[in-house]
Structures are given as structure tokens and as C-alpha cells.
Amino acid sequence: MNILKDVFAELFSMFVADARLTAAILATVALAAILIDATSLPPLAGGLVLLLGCIAVLVLSVSREVKRRAAAV
């Protein structure tokens, strides 16, 4: 039972460790869902919005981390 508790604690800490990244990904998913439901946007285009949004969030997150580490050196 202790191992299971440790696994869940580690999984939780992975998602909470970078709150900005988590919030941005959730916002991207919500935006894609709203665009598909509220408009006549086809699901494939919504998937493209989701893909490009997640890639953009990832690139911005990595560049922010690079700048932070460069400033620390």
C-alpha cells in the first residue's frame, strides 16, 4: 500500500510541479473543445488547434526554463 501511495504522490507532483504549464495545457484543451462545440468547426480542425496549441505551450515553457537557467549561471 505504501508503494501505491508513493506512485500517486509522484504522479501528482509531476502535474503540480509546473503550474503554468498545467494551466496552459488545460486552457488549450478547453479552447479546442469550445471551438468545436460552439462553432461549426470540424473536429479535425479542432484537433489541429489542439496540436498547435500544445506545441506552442511546450515551446514557450522550454524557452522560459532556458532563460531561467541561463540567468542563474
Buried (B, 14 or more C-beta within 10 A) or exposed (E): EEEEEEEEEEEEEEEEEBEEBBEBBEEBBEBBEEBBEEEEBEEEBBEEBBEEBBEEBEEEBEEEEEEEEEEEE
